[in-house]
Amino acid sequence: MTKTITFAIMHFAIAFAVVYAMTGSLLLGGAVALVEPALNTVAFHFHEKIWTRIEQARRNAKSAENLLHA
């Protein structure tokens, strides 16, 4: 869990630093540092669901192929 927390802190810091460097706005840097990781978390959830389906389909296809050649 420590690794996850430190990664999240790093992610927030990088997002803030990039936006602040580009805009000079503390408010915008802070907003992006909070919103971007939240949206990324939601996107990751759906990415994992899709990836799991792809992997399952590949396993099923391989199993079917093995049955045909057995």
Biopython code that builds the backbone (N, CA, C, O; Angstrom):
import numpy as np
from Bio.PDB.StructureBuilder import StructureBuilder

atoms = [
    (1, "MET", "N", (0.819, -1.195, 0.000)),
    (1, "MET", "CA", (0.000, 0.000, 0.000)),
    (1, "MET", "C", (0.866, 1.264, 0.000)),
    (1, "MET", "O", (0.479, 2.282, -0.575)),
    (2, "THR", "N", (2.015, 1.200, 0.634)),
    (2, "THR", "CA", (2.911, 2.355, 0.670)),
    (2, "THR", "C", (3.338, 2.752, -0.734)),
    (2, "THR", "O", (3.389, 3.935, -1.070)),
    (3, "LYS", "N", (3.643, 1.749, -1.551)),
    (3, "LYS", "CA", (4.056, 2.028, -2.927)),
    (3, "LYS", "C", (2.928, 2.729, -3.686)),
    (3, "LYS", "O", (3.186, 3.669, -4.438)),
    (4, "THR", "N", (1.695, 2.290, -3.503)),
    (4, "THR", "CA", (0.542, 2.898, -4.169)),
    (4, "THR", "C", (0.373, 4.348, -3.740)),
    (4, "THR", "O", (0.129, 5.222, -4.572)),
    (5, "ILE", "N", (0.502, 4.602, -2.457)),
    (5, "ILE", "CA", (0.342, 5.964, -1.942)),
    (5, "ILE", "C", (1.444, 6.876, -2.467)),
    (5, "ILE", "O", (1.170, 8.000, -2.890)),
    (6, "THR", "N", (2.687, 6.401, -2.443)),
    (6, "THR", "CA", (3.779, 7.240, -2.938)),
    (6, "THR", "C", (3.646, 7.480, -4.437)),
    (6, "THR", "O", (3.991, 8.559, -4.918)),
    (7, "PHE", "N", (3.153, 6.494, -5.182)),
    (7, "PHE", "CA", (2.930, 6.692, -6.614)),
    (7, "PHE", "C", (1.847, 7.744, -6.842)),
    (7, "PHE", "O", (1.986, 8.594, -7.722)),
    (8, "ALA", "N", (0.774, 7.695, -6.060)),
    (8, "ALA", "CA", (-0.303, 8.681, -6.191)),
    (8, "ALA", "C", (0.218, 10.087, -5.893)),
    (8, "ALA", "O", (-0.105, 11.032, -6.612)),
    (9, "ILE", "N", (1.012, 10.226, -4.849)),
    (9, "ILE", "CA", (1.587, 11.530, -4.512)),
    (9, "ILE", "C", (2.458, 12.033, -5.656)),
    (9, "ILE", "O", (2.387, 13.203, -6.032)),
    (10, "MET", "N", (3.277, 11.148, -6.206)),
    (10, "MET", "CA", (4.125, 11.523, -7.334)),
    (10, "MET", "C", (3.269, 11.955, -8.527)),
    (10, "MET", "O", (3.578, 12.945, -9.190)),
    (11, "HIS", "N", (2.203, 11.217, -8.794)),
    (11, "HIS", "CA", (1.310, 11.526, -9.906)),
    (11, "HIS", "C", (0.693, 12.911, -9.721)),
    (11, "HIS", "O", (0.698, 13.720, -10.649)),
    (12, "PHE", "N", (0.165, 13.188, -8.537)),
    (12, "PHE", "CA", (-0.413, 14.508, -8.252)),
    (12, "PHE", "C", (0.632, 15.610, -8.436)),
    (12, "PHE", "O", (0.351, 16.646, -9.038)),
    (13, "ALA", "N", (1.830, 15.378, -7.915)),
    (13, "ALA", "CA", (2.889, 16.388, -7.985)),
    (13, "ALA", "C", (3.292, 16.682, -9.424)),
    (13, "ALA", "O", (3.484, 17.840, -9.795)),
    (14, "ILE", "N", (3.418, 15.639, -10.231)),
    (14, "ILE", "CA", (3.792, 15.840, -11.629)),
    (14, "ILE", "C", (2.694, 16.578, -12.380)),
    (14, "ILE", "O", (2.973, 17.515, -13.128)),
    (15, "ALA", "N", (1.448, 16.160, -12.185)),
    (15, "ALA", "CA", (0.328, 16.832, -12.854)),
    (15, "ALA", "C", (0.293, 18.307, -12.461)),
    (15, "ALA", "O", (0.135, 19.176, -13.318)),
    (16, "PHE", "N", (0.440, 18.586, -11.179)),
    (16, "PHE", "CA", (0.437, 19.973, -10.713)),
    (16, "PHE", "C", (1.594, 20.753, -11.330)),
    (16, "PHE", "O", (1.396, 21.850, -11.851)),
    (17, "ALA", "N", (2.797, 20.191, -11.274)),
    (17, "ALA", "CA", (3.989, 20.892, -11.754)),
    (17, "ALA", "C", (3.902, 21.212, -13.244)),
    (17, "ALA", "O", (4.267, 22.308, -13.668)),
    (18, "VAL", "N", (3.426, 20.266, -14.031)),
    (18, "VAL", "CA", (3.328, 20.491, -15.478)),
    (18, "VAL", "C", (2.343, 21.614, -15.779)),
    (18, "VAL", "O", (2.656, 22.529, -16.540)),
    (19, "VAL", "N", (1.156, 21.546, -15.183)),
    (19, "VAL", "CA", (0.141, 22.571, -15.460)),
    (19, "VAL", "C", (0.577, 23.922, -14.904)),
    (19, "VAL", "O", (0.375, 24.949, -15.551)),
    (20, "TYR", "N", (1.164, 23.933, -13.732)),
    (20, "TYR", "CA", (1.637, 25.195, -13.159)),
    (20, "TYR", "C", (2.733, 25.802, -14.037)),
    (20, "TYR", "O", (2.733, 27.008, -14.284)),
    (21, "ALA", "N", (3.659, 24.976, -14.505)),
    (21, "ALA", "CA", (4.735, 25.474, -15.369)),
    (21, "ALA", "C", (4.181, 26.038, -16.677)),
    (21, "ALA", "O", (4.716, 27.007, -17.217)),
    (22, "MET", "N", (3.123, 25.437, -17.175)),
    (22, "MET", "CA", (2.551, 25.887, -18.447)),
    (22, "MET", "C", (1.663, 27.121, -18.289)),
    (22, "MET", "O", (1.573, 27.939, -19.204)),
    (23, "THR", "N", (1.009, 27.262, -17.136)),
    (23, "THR", "CA", (0.023, 28.334, -16.982)),
    (23, "THR", "C", (0.386, 29.362, -15.915)),
    (23, "THR", "O", (-0.077, 30.501, -15.975)),
    (24, "GLY", "N", (1.199, 28.982, -14.951)),
    (24, "GLY", "CA", (1.508, 29.871, -13.835)),
    (24, "GLY", "C", (0.369, 29.984, -12.830)),
    (24, "GLY", "O", (0.415, 30.820, -11.927)),
    (25, "SER", "N", (-0.647, 29.151, -12.983)),
    (25, "SER", "CA", (-1.829, 29.221, -12.120)),
    (25, "SER", "C", (-1.808, 28.110, -11.077)),
    (25, "SER", "O", (-1.805, 26.925, -11.411)),
    (26, "LEU", "N", (-1.793, 28.515, -9.800)),
    (26, "LEU", "CA", (-1.883, 27.532, -8.719)),
    (26, "LEU", "C", (-3.244, 26.845, -8.729)),
    (26, "LEU", "O", (-3.340, 25.638, -8.506)),
    (27, "LEU", "N", (-4.294, 27.622, -8.989)),
    (27, "LEU", "CA", (-5.649, 27.071, -9.002)),
    (27, "LEU", "C", (-5.802, 26.026, -10.106)),
    (27, "LEU", "O", (-6.306, 24.930, -9.863)),
    (28, "LEU", "N", (-5.373, 26.364, -11.300)),
    (28, "LEU", "CA", (-5.487, 25.425, -12.417)),
    (28, "LEU", "C", (-4.598, 24.201, -12.191)),
    (28, "LEU", "O", (-5.010, 23.072, -12.461)),
    (29, "GLY", "N", (-3.389, 24.425, -11.700)),
    (29, "GLY", "CA", (-2.494, 23.304, -11.396)),
    (29, "GLY", "C", (-3.101, 22.361, -10.376)),
    (29, "GLY", "O", (-3.037, 21.142, -10.530)),
    (30, "GLY", "N", (-3.693, 22.930, -9.332)),
    (30, "GLY", "CA", (-4.334, 22.109, -8.301)),
    (30, "GLY", "C", (-5.544, 21.366, -8.819)),
    (30, "GLY", "O", (-5.753, 20.197, -8.495)),
    (31, "ALA", "N", (-6.349, 22.053, -9.633)),
    (31, "ALA", "CA", (-7.550, 21.412, -10.180)),
    (31, "ALA", "C", (-7.183, 20.235, -11.076)),
    (31, "ALA", "O", (-7.767, 19.157, -10.963)),
    (32, "VAL", "N", (-6.226, 20.438, -11.953)),
    (32, "VAL", "CA", (-5.818, 19.354, -12.853)),
    (32, "VAL", "C", (-5.181, 18.218, -12.061)),
    (32, "VAL", "O", (-5.392, 17.047, -12.375)),
    (33, "ALA", "N", (-4.406, 18.557, -11.040)),
    (33, "ALA", "CA", (-3.759, 17.526, -10.218)),
    (33, "ALA", "C", (-4.782, 16.640, -9.516)),
    (33, "ALA", "O", (-4.484, 15.488, -9.200)),
    (34, "LEU", "N", (-5.973, 17.154, -9.269)),
    (34, "LEU", "CA", (-7.023, 16.351, -8.636)),
    (34, "LEU", "C", (-7.921, 15.657, -9.657)),
    (34, "LEU", "O", (-8.280, 14.493, -9.479)),
    (35, "VAL", "N", (-8.281, 16.360, -10.717)),
    (35, "VAL", "CA", (-9.237, 15.823, -11.692)),
    (35, "VAL", "C", (-8.606, 14.751, -12.577)),
    (35, "VAL", "O", (-9.212, 13.704, -12.803)),
    (36, "GLU", "N", (-7.405, 14.997, -13.076)),
    (36, "GLU", "CA", (-6.774, 14.056, -14.014)),
    (36, "GLU", "C", (-6.594, 12.668, -13.412)),
    (36, "GLU", "O", (-6.964, 11.691, -14.063)),
    (37, "PRO", "N", (-6.045, 12.522, -12.203)),
    (37, "PRO", "CA", (-5.927, 11.176, -11.635)),
    (37, "PRO", "C", (-7.282, 10.510, -11.386)),
    (37, "PRO", "O", (-7.410, 9.294, -11.527)),
    (38, "ALA", "N", (-8.280, 11.293, -11.021)),
    (38, "ALA", "CA", (-9.614, 10.715, -10.802)),
    (38, "ALA", "C", (-10.166, 10.149, -12.107)),
    (38, "ALA", "O", (-10.685, 9.033, -12.134)),
    (39, "LEU", "N", (-10.055, 10.917, -13.182)),
    (39, "LEU", "CA", (-10.524, 10.431, -14.486)),
    (39, "LEU", "C", (-9.696, 9.244, -14.965)),
    (39, "LEU", "O", (-10.224, 8.307, -15.564)),
    (40, "ASN", "N", (-8.405, 9.293, -14.697)),
    (40, "ASN", "CA", (-7.528, 8.182, -15.065)),
    (40, "ASN", "C", (-7.931, 6.905, -14.339)),
    (40, "ASN", "O", (-7.868, 5.820, -14.916)),
    (41, "THR", "N", (-8.341, 7.020, -13.094)),
    (41, "THR", "CA", (-8.772, 5.865, -12.307)),
    (41, "THR", "C", (-10.015, 5.229, -12.913)),
    (41, "THR", "O", (-10.105, 4.006, -13.014)),
    (42, "VAL", "N", (-10.969, 6.053, -13.313)),
    (42, "VAL", "CA", (-12.190, 5.543, -13.952)),
    (42, "VAL", "C", (-11.845, 4.882, -15.284)),
    (42, "VAL", "O", (-12.331, 3.791, -15.584)),
    (43, "ALA", "N", (-11.008, 5.541, -16.079)),
    (43, "ALA", "CA", (-10.609, 4.980, -17.371)),
    (43, "ALA", "C", (-9.882, 3.649, -17.179)),
    (43, "ALA", "O", (-10.088, 2.710, -17.948)),
    (44, "PHE", "N", (-9.033, 3.571, -16.154)),
    (44, "PHE", "CA", (-8.292, 2.340, -15.884)),
    (44, "PHE", "C", (-9.239, 1.190, -15.561)),
    (44, "PHE", "O", (-9.011, 0.058, -15.987)),
    (45, "HIS", "N", (-10.291, 1.474, -14.817)),
    (45, "HIS", "CA", (-11.278, 0.448, -14.479)),
    (45, "HIS", "C", (-11.851, -0.176, -15.755)),
    (45, "HIS", "O", (-11.905, -1.399, -15.884)),
    (46, "PHE", "N", (-12.272, 0.665, -16.687)),
    (46, "PHE", "CA", (-12.851, 0.151, -17.927)),
    (46, "PHE", "C", (-11.796, -0.516, -18.808)),
    (46, "PHE", "O", (-12.085, -1.499, -19.491)),
    (47, "HIS", "N", (-10.585, 0.015, -18.793)),
    (47, "HIS", "CA", (-9.484, -0.602, -19.540)),
    (47, "HIS", "C", (-9.251, -2.027, -19.042)),
    (47, "HIS", "O", (-9.077, -2.946, -19.843)),
    (48, "GLU", "N", (-9.249, -2.210, -17.737)),
    (48, "GLU", "CA", (-9.048, -3.542, -17.161)),
    (48, "GLU", "C", (-10.174, -4.498, -17.535)),
    (48, "GLU", "O", (-9.921, -5.666, -17.828)),
    (49, "LYS", "N", (-11.414, -4.013, -17.526)),
    (49, "LYS", "CA", (-12.548, -4.865, -17.902)),
    (49, "LYS", "C", (-12.414, -5.322, -19.356)),
    (49, "LYS", "O", (-12.616, -6.497, -19.666)),
    (50, "ILE", "N", (-12.076, -4.394, -20.233)),
    (50, "ILE", "CA", (-11.907, -4.726, -21.652)),
    (50, "ILE", "C", (-10.741, -5.686, -21.825)),
    (50, "ILE", "O", (-10.844, -6.670, -22.558)),
    (51, "TRP", "N", (-9.625, -5.399, -21.148)),
    (51, "TRP", "CA", (-8.434, -6.245, -21.266)),
    (51, "TRP", "C", (-8.725, -7.663, -20.785)),
    (51, "TRP", "O", (-8.263, -8.629, -21.393)),
    (52, "THR", "N", (-9.479, -7.798, -19.709)),
    (52, "THR", "CA", (-9.851, -9.111, -19.187)),
    (52, "THR", "C", (-10.668, -9.882, -20.215)),
    (52, "THR", "O", (-10.453, -11.080, -20.403)),
    (53, "ARG", "N", (-11.602, -9.210, -20.881)),
    (53, "ARG", "CA", (-12.404, -9.870, -21.924)),
    (53, "ARG", "C", (-11.541, -10.328, -23.087)),
    (53, "ARG", "O", (-11.740, -11.422, -23.617)),
    (54, "ILE", "N", (-10.583, -9.500, -23.487)),
    (54, "ILE", "CA", (-9.679, -9.870, -24.585)),
    (54, "ILE", "C", (-8.862, -11.096, -24.202)),
    (54, "ILE", "O", (-8.742, -12.036, -24.987)),
    (55, "GLU", "N", (-8.301, -11.086, -22.997)),
    (55, "GLU", "CA", (-7.509, -12.234, -22.548)),
    (55, "GLU", "C", (-8.352, -13.496, -22.475)),
    (55, "GLU", "O", (-7.893, -14.571, -22.863)),
    (56, "GLN", "N", (-9.580, -13.379, -21.982)),
    (56, "GLN", "CA", (-10.470, -14.540, -21.894)),
    (56, "GLN", "C", (-10.790, -15.074, -23.285)),
    (56, "GLN", "O", (-10.803, -16.287, -23.496)),
    (57, "ALA", "N", (-11.047, -14.184, -24.228)),
    (57, "ALA", "CA", (-11.339, -14.605, -25.599)),
    (57, "ALA", "C", (-10.138, -15.330, -26.202)),
    (57, "ALA", "O", (-10.301, -16.326, -26.908)),
    (58, "ARG", "N", (-8.947, -14.835, -25.928)),
    (58, "ARG", "CA", (-7.731, -15.499, -26.432)),
    (58, "ARG", "C", (-7.574, -16.886, -25.816)),
    (58, "ARG", "O", (-7.229, -17.844, -26.508)),
    (59, "ARG", "N", (-7.831, -16.988, -24.508)),
    (59, "ARG", "CA", (-7.737, -18.301, -23.851)),
    (59, "ARG", "C", (-8.768, -19.266, -24.423)),
    (59, "ARG", "O", (-8.464, -20.434, -24.662)),
    (60, "ASN", "N", (-9.985, -18.781, -24.642)),
    (60, "ASN", "CA", (-11.036, -19.632, -25.203)),
    (60, "ASN", "C", (-10.681, -20.092, -26.609)),
    (60, "ASN", "O", (-10.904, -21.251, -26.958)),
    (61, "ALA", "N", (-10.133, -19.195, -27.413)),
    (61, "ALA", "CA", (-9.747, -19.553, -28.776)),
    (61, "ALA", "C", (-8.629, -20.589, -28.755)),
    (61, "ALA", "O", (-8.638, -21.533, -29.545)),
    (62, "LYS", "N", (-7.670, -20.413, -27.854)),
    (62, "LYS", "CA", (-6.563, -21.365, -27.752)),
    (62, "LYS", "C", (-7.074, -22.729, -27.292)),
    (62, "LYS", "O", (-6.630, -23.759, -27.801)),
    (63, "SER", "N", (-8.006, -22.746, -26.334)),
    (63, "SER", "CA", (-8.582, -24.005, -25.860)),
    (63, "SER", "C", (-9.330, -24.713, -26.980)),
    (63, "SER", "O", (-9.211, -25.927, -27.142)),
    (64, "ALA", "N", (-10.098, -23.954, -27.751)),
    (64, "ALA", "CA", (-10.845, -24.539, -28.865)),
    (64, "ALA", "C", (-9.890, -25.099, -29.909)),
    (64, "ALA", "O", (-10.132, -26.166, -30.473)),
    (65, "GLU", "N", (-8.807, -24.378, -30.162)),
    (65, "GLU", "CA", (-7.816, -24.841, -31.137)),
    (65, "GLU", "C", (-7.149, -26.124, -30.655)),
    (65, "GLU", "O", (-6.928, -27.045, -31.441)),
    (66, "ASN", "N", (-6.833, -26.184, -29.377)),
    (66, "ASN", "CA", (-6.208, -27.382, -28.812)),
    (66, "ASN", "C", (-7.152, -28.582, -28.884)),
    (66, "ASN", "O", (-6.707, -29.702, -29.134)),
    (67, "LEU", "N", (-8.441, -28.361, -28.671)),
    (67, "LEU", "CA", (-9.413, -29.451, -28.762)),
    (67, "LEU", "C", (-9.519, -29.978, -30.192)),
    (67, "LEU", "O", (-9.660, -31.181, -30.409)),
    (68, "LEU", "N", (-9.450, -29.071, -31.163)),
    (68, "LEU", "CA", (-9.552, -29.485, -32.562)),
    (68, "LEU", "C", (-8.341, -30.292, -33.011)),
    (68, "LEU", "O", (-8.458, -31.173, -33.863)),
    (69, "HIS", "N", (-7.181, -29.994, -32.440)),
    (69, "HIS", "CA", (-5.956, -30.672, -32.855)),
    (69, "HIS", "C", (-5.572, -31.826, -31.937)),
    (69, "HIS", "O", (-4.499, -32.410, -32.090)),
    (70, "ALA", "N", (-6.418, -32.148, -31.010)),
    (70, "ALA", "CA", (-6.094, -33.224, -30.065)),
    (70, "ALA", "C", (-6.425, -34.584, -30.628)),
    (70, "ALA", "O", (-6.213, -35.597, -29.960)),
]
sb = StructureBuilder()
sb.init_structure("model")
sb.init_model(0)
sb.init_chain("A")
sb.init_seg("    ")
for serial, (resi, resn, name, xyz) in enumerate(atoms, 1):
    if name == "N":
        sb.init_residue(resn, " ", resi, " ")
    sb.init_atom(name, np.array(xyz, "f"), 0.0, 1.0, " ", f" {name:<3s}", serial, name[0])
structure = sb.get_structure()
